[in-house]
Amino acid sequence: MTLLENDAPRASTAERPTHRRRLRSLIGWAVVVLLVLGGVFVAIQVGVRMPDQRGALDPESVGDSGSMALARLLADQGIEVEVFRSRTEARAAIDDDATLVLANPYTLSDEAIRELIDPADRVVFLSSSTHLLTLLNIGDNAPADAAPVEADCSVPEFADVGTIRPDRLFAPGDGVEGCFGTDDAAAVLVDEDSGTSTSVVEGARLFSNAYLAEDGNAALGIALLGQADRVVWYVPSFADTDIEGKTPDTLGSLTPGWVTPAILLLMIAGLAAALWRGQRFGPLVAETLPVTVRASETMNGRARLTAKSGDAAHAGEAIVDGSRRRLARRLGLAVNATPEEIADAAADHLRIPRGSLHALLSGPAPTDDPALIEMARRLQELETAVDASSSIGRRPE
């Protein structure tokens, strides 16, 4: 009983790391599954959803090209700003106390533009095209000038605006007053016709969130849009077009129908493969394995490296060092014997002059392959002669 009681805590302690590893594994796979599902969701959204229509001069866009800052500024002045993305709803919201504001309605036909602006007593176009200028009969394009300009016109709303730096100028038409420029080129066109006021300005940069605080841009926006209690801000889009066949090219429309199912199938197959292969891997186990390398393999490998490098001096040092070790062992000398001692002992053993072997065992290293071969040959002859002399000395008389 005592032995079992002592083993129980050990078994419980051993099981805890296993449970922890399983928990970490489950958490890891849950993260992988969530990432895959997120990728599938993004792919579906990109493939089937329309792109975000909020862009330049959109009063609900917080991007650099949007105009939310101008809409908030008007609201701070007590002006009610109503945003519409349907021309029918925008037309119904227009009354005597409202200013119709819109960018270039390139998605509408001429008839739809006229129907939209007819009920309004005050219309402000925040951008325009050559076709729109012709349709409104308000003017034409003029050469642009980046120099700062003041109002210099009789419109009282612009008296306190200050200077602006317009990106586009217009040539005023007959009966149209041009402000912020000259009589031939102005940044703002104002047409007062039978009690209806129509203004045109290129405000893509002037009224954007990124540049509204520069120069008199904010003051110009309030002067144009803040002359009534309400602003009916219509945002043109392809979703509200009345031109037949005028639909935008989206990623979903340009992509063949089989692409999205194929992407989903590949993702599911990848997830299945990850689950299948992932089950075969367990925790890492540290194991010490003996490694045995033959001396001949090491020697041959070093020899190939030396031959490839073409270093005759290094190879010569290795050959001489090995020969000195073998000669010291055969002559009964210490392992740390000097080359001079080995040369003297070999000369005494062979009964030749002592100085004859010093140059061979302690001389300069060879500088080329012929000298290396010659040195190796002489060392081999020396070792052979020492071996032969030793065997003769041991032969019985």
C-alpha distance (Angstrom), angle and dihedral (degrees) to the residues before:
residue distance angle dihedral
M1 . . .
T2 3.80 . .
L3 3.79 91.8 .
L4 3.80 92.5 50.7
E5 3.79 91.7 47.7
N6 3.80 91.1 52.4
D7 3.81 92.6 48.8
A8 3.83 95.1 49.9
P9 3.84 96.6 72.7
R10 3.80 90.2 46.6
A11 3.80 92.0 54.3
S12 3.79 91.1 47.5
T13 3.81 91.0 48.9
A14 3.81 91.2 49.5
E15 3.80 91.6 51.6
R16 3.83 94.2 54.4
P17 3.83 96.7 70.1
T18 3.80 89.2 48.2
H19 3.81 91.9 53.8
R20 3.79 90.6 46.9
R21 3.79 92.0 51.6
R22 3.79 90.7 49.4
L23 3.80 90.7 49.1
R24 3.82 91.8 50.8
S25 3.80 89.7 47.8
L26 3.81 91.9 51.3
I27 3.81 91.2 48.3
G28 3.81 90.7 49.7
W29 3.80 92.8 50.8
A30 3.80 90.3 46.7
V31 3.81 89.5 55.3
V32 3.82 90.6 49.0
V33 3.81 91.5 50.4
L34 3.80 91.8 48.8
L35 3.81 91.3 50.4
V36 3.79 91.6 49.8
L37 3.80 92.1 48.0
G38 3.81 89.5 48.1
G39 3.80 90.1 52.5
V40 3.82 90.5 49.5
F41 3.81 90.6 50.1
V42 3.81 92.1 50.1
A43 3.80 91.1 47.9
I44 3.80 91.0 51.4
Q45 3.77 92.5 47.9
V46 3.80 92.8 48.6
G47 3.77 91.7 46.6
V48 3.78 101.7 46.7
R49 3.81 108.9 20.9
M50 3.74 126.7 85.6
P51 3.80 114.6 -113.9
D52 3.78 118.6 -102.3
Q53 3.79 108.0 -80.5
R54 3.79 94.3 -160.3
G55 3.76 107.3 107.7
A56 3.77 141.1 118.1
L57 3.81 116.2 13.4
D58 3.79 92.1 0.7
P59 3.83 109.1 148.1
E60 3.81 90.7 -148.2
S61 3.80 96.0 49.5
V62 3.81 120.1 101.6
G63 3.81 93.2 -168.7
D64 3.78 123.0 111.3
S65 3.81 91.2 -98.5
G66 3.81 95.0 45.1
S67 3.82 126.2 96.2
M68 3.79 104.0 -138.1
A69 3.81 89.9 118.9
L70 3.82 90.9 59.4
A71 3.82 91.6 46.8
R72 3.81 90.6 51.0
L73 3.80 90.4 47.5
L74 3.81 90.9 53.8
A75 3.81 90.4 48.3
D76 3.81 89.6 52.7
Q77 3.83 87.4 55.5
G78 3.82 89.9 57.9
I79 3.80 94.9 -102.7
E80 3.79 116.4 137.4
V81 3.83 111.4 -129.8
E82 3.79 116.6 -160.0
V83 3.80 118.0 -174.0
F84 3.80 119.7 -152.7
R85 3.78 129.9 -177.9
S86 3.79 94.3 -176.7
R87 3.81 118.3 73.4
T88 3.80 90.6 -151.2
E89 3.80 92.5 56.9
A90 3.81 91.9 42.2
R91 3.81 91.7 52.2
A92 3.81 90.9 49.6
A93 3.82 91.3 51.8
I94 3.83 94.9 54.7
D95 3.82 116.7 105.8
D96 3.82 138.4 150.4
D97 3.81 92.8 -76.5
A98 3.81 96.4 50.8
T99 3.79 135.2 90.3
L100 3.79 115.8 -148.3
V101 3.80 109.6 -138.6
L102 3.78 124.4 -175.9
A103 3.78 142.5 147.5
N104 3.79 122.4 -122.7
P105 3.85 102.9 -48.5
Y106 3.80 94.7 -143.3
T107 3.82 91.0 155.0
L108 3.82 93.3 62.0
S109 3.76 130.8 77.8
D110 3.80 121.3 -122.2
E111 3.78 91.3 -102.1
A112 3.82 92.2 51.6
I113 3.82 91.1 49.8
R114 3.79 92.0 52.1
E115 3.81 92.0 46.9
L116 3.81 89.9 51.1
I117 3.81 98.9 49.5
D118 3.82 99.1 36.1
P119 3.86 96.3 85.2
A120 3.81 93.4 48.4
D121 3.79 122.9 93.7
R122 3.80 91.4 -164.7
V123 3.83 124.2 35.3
V124 3.80 126.9 178.7
F125 3.81 121.2 -169.3
L126 3.81 109.3 -159.8
S127 3.81 91.5 -165.5
S128 3.78 135.3 8.8
S129 3.76 146.2 -172.9
T130 3.78 132.7 -140.3
H131 3.79 89.5 -101.4
L132 3.82 91.6 52.9
L133 3.82 91.6 49.5
T134 3.79 89.5 52.7
L135 3.81 92.4 46.3
L136 3.81 92.2 51.7
N137 3.82 91.9 40.8
I138 3.78 87.8 -138.9
G139 3.79 103.5 127.6
D140 3.78 145.8 -65.6
N141 3.79 140.2 -98.3
A142 3.80 120.4 -73.1
P143 3.83 133.6 -169.7
A144 3.79 110.9 -79.0
D145 3.80 124.1 -121.5
A146 3.81 122.1 -167.2
A147 3.81 93.9 -154.8
P148 3.83 116.6 116.4
V149 3.81 114.1 -101.0
E150 3.80 137.0 -169.1
A151 3.80 129.1 -140.1
D152 3.82 97.3 -97.9
C153 3.81 92.6 173.5
S154 3.79 139.9 100.0
V155 3.82 97.0 -105.2
P156 3.84 104.2 116.7
E157 3.80 94.5 -153.6
F158 3.81 91.0 67.2
A159 3.79 96.9 51.1
D160 3.82 95.3 99.7
V161 3.79 99.4 33.4
G162 3.80 96.9 98.2
T163 3.79 121.7 -160.8
I164 3.79 129.9 -20.8
R165 3.81 135.2 -176.1
P166 3.80 106.6 -132.4
D167 3.81 122.8 -160.0
R168 3.78 94.2 -155.3
L169 3.79 135.8 32.9
F170 3.79 131.1 -160.1
A171 3.77 133.7 -152.5
P172 3.85 106.2 -127.9
G173 3.79 117.6 -124.1
D174 3.80 126.3 -135.1
G175 3.79 111.5 -54.6
V176 3.83 91.9 5.9
E177 3.77 119.4 121.9
G178 3.80 119.0 -138.7
C179 3.80 121.0 -150.1
F180 3.78 132.5 -170.8
G181 3.76 97.6 29.5
T182 3.77 137.6 30.8
D183 3.77 134.9 -52.3
D184 3.81 89.1 -91.7
A185 3.81 100.0 41.2
A186 3.79 125.2 25.6
A187 3.81 134.6 165.1
V188 3.82 95.2 -140.9
L189 3.81 126.5 41.7
V190 3.82 119.1 -160.5
D191 3.81 120.0 -170.2
E192 3.81 116.2 -171.3
D193 3.80 105.8 -169.7
S194 3.83 123.0 165.2
G195 3.78 94.3 -29.4
T196 3.81 94.6 -45.9
S197 3.81 118.9 113.0
T198 3.80 119.3 -154.5
S199 3.81 119.6 -177.1
V200 3.80 128.1 -173.9
V201 3.81 125.3 -167.1
E202 3.78 134.6 157.4
G203 3.79 98.0 -123.0
A204 3.82 102.0 159.8
R205 3.80 88.0 112.7
L206 3.80 102.4 19.5
F207 3.81 96.0 57.2
S208 3.80 100.0 31.6
N209 3.79 120.4 117.9
A210 3.80 90.8 -113.7
Y211 3.84 97.1 55.1
L212 3.80 106.0 24.3
A213 3.82 92.5 102.1
E214 3.83 93.8 54.4
D215 3.82 123.1 99.5
G216 3.81 112.0 -34.5
N217 3.80 96.4 -33.9
A218 3.81 95.6 118.9
A219 3.81 92.0 46.4
L220 3.81 90.5 50.7
G221 3.82 90.7 50.7
I222 3.81 91.7 52.6
A223 3.83 91.3 45.4
L224 3.79 91.9 53.5
L225 3.81 100.8 38.1
G226 3.80 103.1 25.5
Q227 3.82 101.8 67.1
A228 3.83 94.0 97.1
D229 3.78 135.8 47.1
R230 3.79 93.6 -113.3
V231 3.80 136.3 38.3
V232 3.80 118.6 -153.6
W233 3.80 101.4 -160.4
Y234 3.79 112.5 -166.5
V235 3.83 117.3 -165.7
P236 3.84 112.4 -157.6
S237 3.79 116.2 -140.1
F238 3.77 140.4 162.7
A239 3.79 88.8 -110.1
D240 3.83 88.5 66.7
T241 3.79 99.1 41.3
D242 3.78 122.6 130.8
I243 3.80 94.6 -166.6
E244 3.77 110.4 108.0
G245 3.79 112.4 -118.1
K246 3.81 92.0 9.8
T247 3.81 97.8 134.0
P248 3.78 126.1 138.6
D249 3.76 123.2 -112.0
T250 3.80 106.4 -116.1
L251 3.78 130.9 -177.8
G252 3.79 88.9 -107.9
S253 3.81 93.6 52.3
L254 3.80 93.7 46.8
T255 3.79 94.4 46.7
P256 3.83 119.6 82.6
G257 3.78 114.5 -111.1
W258 3.80 94.5 -114.2
V259 3.82 94.9 58.7
T260 3.82 97.9 77.9
P261 3.85 95.0 48.2
A262 3.81 88.9 46.2
I263 3.81 91.5 52.7
L264 3.80 91.0 48.8
L265 3.81 91.2 48.0
L266 3.81 91.4 50.4
M267 3.80 91.4 49.8
I268 3.80 91.8 49.6
A269 3.81 90.5 47.4
G270 3.80 90.7 49.7
L271 3.80 91.2 50.4
A272 3.82 91.2 48.7
A273 3.81 91.0 49.0
A274 3.80 90.9 49.4
L275 3.79 91.5 51.2
W276 3.81 91.8 45.8
R277 3.78 96.0 48.4
G278 3.78 95.0 36.0
Q279 3.81 92.3 61.9
R280 3.80 90.6 62.3
F281 3.78 94.4 61.8
G282 3.79 120.4 80.6
P283 3.79 132.5 179.0
L284 3.77 117.5 -53.9
V285 3.81 114.8 -95.5
A286 3.78 120.7 -155.4
E287 3.82 110.4 -137.9
T288 3.78 128.8 172.0
L289 3.80 110.1 -137.2
P290 3.82 123.2 -168.7
V291 3.78 114.1 -119.1
T292 3.78 119.1 -158.1
V293 3.79 121.3 -174.1
R294 3.77 121.8 -176.1
A295 3.77 117.1 -120.3
S296 3.79 90.5 -129.2
E297 3.83 91.0 56.9
T298 3.79 91.2 51.9
M299 3.79 91.4 46.6
N300 3.79 93.3 48.2
G301 3.80 91.8 46.4
R302 3.78 93.5 51.5
A303 3.78 90.2 44.9
R304 3.81 91.6 53.8
L305 3.80 91.1 48.8
T306 3.80 91.3 49.5
A307 3.80 92.5 47.0
K308 3.80 91.3 47.6
S309 3.80 92.4 51.2
G310 3.83 92.5 47.9
D311 3.83 91.4 -139.2
A312 3.84 102.4 154.5
A313 3.79 93.5 172.6
H314 3.81 93.8 55.1
A315 3.80 91.7 46.0
G316 3.79 90.4 49.0
E317 3.79 91.9 52.6
A318 3.80 90.6 51.7
I319 3.83 92.4 49.3
V320 3.81 93.6 47.3
D321 3.81 92.0 46.3
G322 3.80 91.9 52.5
S323 3.80 92.1 46.2
R324 3.83 91.9 49.9
R325 3.82 90.8 51.6
R326 3.81 92.7 50.6
L327 3.80 93.0 45.8
A328 3.82 92.1 48.6
R329 3.80 90.1 52.4
R330 3.82 92.9 47.7
L331 3.79 93.4 45.8
G332 3.81 93.7 48.5
L333 3.82 96.0 -114.2
A334 3.79 128.8 143.2
V335 3.75 119.9 -89.1
N336 3.80 91.8 -115.6
A337 3.81 94.4 50.3
T338 3.82 114.3 140.8
P339 3.80 121.8 -114.4
E340 3.80 89.7 -111.4
E341 3.80 91.3 54.7
I342 3.79 91.5 49.1
A343 3.83 91.3 47.9
D344 3.84 91.9 50.1
A345 3.80 92.6 47.1
A346 3.82 92.3 48.9
A347 3.81 91.1 47.7
D348 3.82 91.3 50.8
H349 3.79 90.2 46.6
L350 3.80 92.4 51.4
R351 3.85 92.1 37.3
I352 3.80 94.5 -125.1
P353 3.82 129.5 128.9
R354 3.79 112.2 -68.1
G355 3.79 96.8 -128.8
S356 3.81 94.2 55.0
L357 3.85 95.0 83.0
H358 3.84 100.6 38.5
A359 3.82 94.1 85.6
L360 3.81 90.9 48.7
L361 3.84 97.8 49.2
S362 3.82 100.7 32.4
G363 3.79 105.2 18.3
P364 3.80 128.9 112.4
A365 3.81 119.4 -60.6
P366 3.84 118.5 -103.3
T367 3.79 117.3 -96.5
D368 3.82 100.6 -156.2
D369 3.78 141.3 25.0
P370 3.86 97.4 -96.3
A371 3.81 91.1 53.7
L372 3.81 89.7 46.7
I373 3.80 92.0 52.2
E374 3.80 91.8 47.4
M375 3.81 92.2 50.3
A376 3.81 92.0 47.9
R377 3.81 90.4 50.4
R378 3.83 92.7 51.4
L379 3.80 92.1 47.5
Q380 3.79 91.1 50.9
E381 3.82 90.3 50.2
L382 3.82 89.8 49.6
E383 3.81 92.9 51.3
T384 3.81 90.8 46.1
A385 3.80 91.3 50.6
V386 3.84 92.0 49.3
D387 3.81 90.6 49.2
A388 3.79 91.6 48.6
S389 3.79 92.6 47.5
S390 3.79 91.4 49.1
S391 3.81 92.8 51.1
I392 3.82 91.6 49.4
G393 3.78 90.7 50.1
R394 3.81 91.0 54.0
R395 3.85 94.8 47.7
P396 3.85 111.4 113.0
E397 3.82 117.2 -114.3
